[in-house]
Amino acid sequence: MSWRRIILIRSRRSRLSGGNPSTMINFSLPEAGKVTVNIYSETGQLVRKLVDREMAAGRYQVTWNGRNQFGKTVAAGVYFYRMTVTGKQSEVVFTKTHRMTMVKNFFSKAEPVVLLRLIVVS
């Protein structure tokens, strides 16, 4: 199986109950590997670790709720998520970074909304 075939099936915006923002990152692994999915600010600062574990081959969905490691809602702005997969012999077999934009929802008093633009930056 080719690791180039993997992976990011799609990402999309959704809402959890109560108006909390969330983004679902869907991916598929052709083989088992160690997966990390991290959220970074525009300045490159780590905002949140979503996944950091071994995963079997299969389809997965990871949700980011627009909060940092301390549970605080992040400010409106540009964020990136980076997915890295490490193979059986500790070699990086896949890495992708996508851009997301967090905007405030001016039409309701709900939390900000995460908008995704699927722009590959690496």
C-alpha positions in Angstrom: 0.0 0.0 0.0 1.2 3.5 -0.7 1.3 6.1 2.1 0.7 8.7 -0.6 -2.8 7.4 -1.0 -3.7 7.8 2.6 -5.1 10.1 4.2 -7.0 13.3 4.6 -10.3 12.3 3.2 -11.9 15.7 4.0 -12.2 18.2 6.8 -15.4 20.1 7.4 -16.9 22.6 9.7 -19.7 21.5 12.1 -21.4 22.7 15.3 -21.7 20.9 18.5 -24.8 21.5 20.7 -24.7 24.8 22.6 -23.1 26.7 19.7 -19.6 25.4 20.4 -17.4 25.5 17.3 -15.8 22.2 16.1 -13.9 20.9 13.1 -13.9 17.3 12.1 -10.7 15.9 10.5 -11.4 12.6 8.7 -8.6 10.4 7.5 -7.9 6.8 6.5 -4.7 4.8 7.2 -3.7 2.1 4.8 -1.4 0.6 7.5 -0.8 0.9 11.2 1.4 3.7 12.4 1.9 6.3 15.0 -0.3 9.3 14.3 0.0 12.8 15.5 -2.4 15.6 14.8 -1.6 19.0 16.3 -3.1 22.5 16.0 -0.7 25.4 15.6 -1.2 29.2 15.7 -0.2 31.4 12.8 3.0 32.1 14.6 3.8 28.3 14.9 3.0 28.0 18.5 1.4 24.6 19.5 -2.2 25.3 20.5 -3.4 21.7 21.1 -2.4 18.1 20.6 -5.4 16.2 19.3 -3.8 12.8 18.6 -0.5 11.3 19.6 -0.8 7.5 19.5 -0.4 4.2 17.6 -3.4 3.6 15.3 -4.4 0.5 13.3 -5.2 0.7 9.6 -8.7 2.1 9.1 -10.8 5.2 8.9 -10.8 7.8 11.7 -12.4 11.1 12.7 -10.8 13.6 15.0 -12.7 16.6 16.3 -11.2 19.9 17.4 -13.5 22.0 19.5 -11.8 25.4 19.0 -10.1 25.2 22.4 -6.4 25.2 23.5 -4.6 22.7 25.8 -6.0 24.5 28.8 -9.7 24.4 27.7 -9.9 28.0 26.7 -11.6 29.0 23.4 -9.0 30.3 21.0 -9.1 33.8 19.5 -10.4 34.4 16.0 -7.6 34.0 13.4 -5.6 31.6 11.3 -4.7 28.2 12.6 -3.0 25.1 11.1 -3.4 21.4 11.7 -0.5 19.1 11.0 -0.9 15.4 10.6 2.2 13.2 10.8 2.3 9.4 10.5 5.4 7.5 11.6 5.9 3.9 10.2 7.1 0.7 11.9 10.7 1.7 11.8 10.2 5.2 13.2 10.4 6.9 9.8 8.0 9.7 8.9 5.9 8.2 6.1 3.3 11.0 5.8 3.0 14.6 6.8 0.5 17.3 5.7 -0.5 20.7 7.0 -3.8 22.4 6.3 -4.9 26.0 7.1 -8.1 26.8 9.1 -9.6 30.2 9.8 -11.5 30.8 13.1 -14.0 33.6 12.6 -16.5 35.2 15.0 -20.1 34.5 14.2 -21.7 38.0 14.2 -25.2 36.6 13.6 -25.6 34.9 17.0 -24.2 35.0 20.4 -22.6 31.6 19.9 -18.9 30.9 20.1 -16.7 31.5 17.1 -16.9 29.2 14.1 -14.0 27.3 12.5 -13.9 27.6 8.8 -11.7 25.3 6.8 -9.8 26.0 3.6 -8.1 22.9 2.3 -4.9 24.5 1.3 -1.9 22.2 1.6 1.1 24.2 2.7 3.6 21.3 3.0 
